[in-house]
Amino acid sequence: MVDLPSQPLPASSNSIRFPVAWLLGLVLVDGSFLWAAERISQPSWGSAVLLIAAVINVPLFLGALLLLRAKF
């Protein structure tokens, strides 16, 4: 078995992974909200609530991402 020296990833590689992971999470969360809103039938207001939550979630998610990028 050959032991290869492990080299840490460059800082630029780590800095791009963070926002990509957050944006992937945003797509998954909002996608699940919209998917559920499409399939829900009862109560009648349920799909509207999920749609509003998906719309409000985008600026909140992006604001949190920018805040965390600025702080850390």
C-alpha positions in Angstrom: 0.0 0.0 0.0 1.4 3.4 -1.0 1.0 6.3 1.4 0.5 9.5 -0.5 1.0 12.7 1.3 -2.2 14.5 1.9 -2.3 18.1 0.7 -4.8 20.5 2.0 -7.2 22.1 -0.5 -6.5 25.6 -1.4 -8.4 28.3 0.5 -10.3 29.3 -2.7 -11.7 25.8 -3.0 -13.0 25.8 0.5 -14.5 29.2 0.2 -16.6 28.2 -2.9 -17.9 25.1 -1.2 -19.8 27.0 1.5 -22.0 29.1 -0.8 -22.6 26.2 -3.2 -23.8 24.0 -0.3 -26.1 26.8 0.9 -27.5 27.4 -2.5 -28.1 23.7 -3.0 -29.9 23.7 0.3 -32.0 26.6 -0.8 -33.0 24.8 -4.0 -33.9 21.6 -2.1 -35.9 23.4 0.6 -37.8 25.7 -1.8 -38.2 22.8 -4.3 -39.8 20.7 -1.6 -42.1 23.6 -0.6 -43.2 24.0 -4.2 -43.6 20.3 -4.7 -45.7 19.9 -1.6 -47.8 23.0 -2.6 -48.6 21.4 -6.0 -49.7 18.1 -4.4 -51.7 19.3 -1.4 -55.4 19.5 -1.7 -56.7 19.9 1.8 -56.8 22.4 3.5 -57.4 24.8 0.7 -55.1 27.4 2.2 -52.2 24.9 2.6 -50.8 25.4 -0.9 -50.9 29.2 -0.6 -49.0 29.0 2.7 -46.3 26.8 1.2 -46.0 29.1 -1.8 -45.7 32.2 0.3 -43.1 30.3 2.5 -41.1 29.4 -0.6 -41.1 33.0 -1.8 -40.2 34.5 1.6 -37.5 31.9 2.1 -35.4 33.0 -0.8 -34.4 36.5 0.4 -34.0 35.2 4.0 -31.7 32.4 2.9 -29.6 34.7 0.6 -29.4 37.3 3.4 -28.2 34.7 5.9 -25.7 33.4 3.3 -24.3 37.0 2.7 -24.2 37.7 6.5 -22.2 34.5 7.2 -19.9 35.2 4.3 -19.2 38.7 5.6 -18.7 37.6 9.2 -16.7 34.4 8.7 
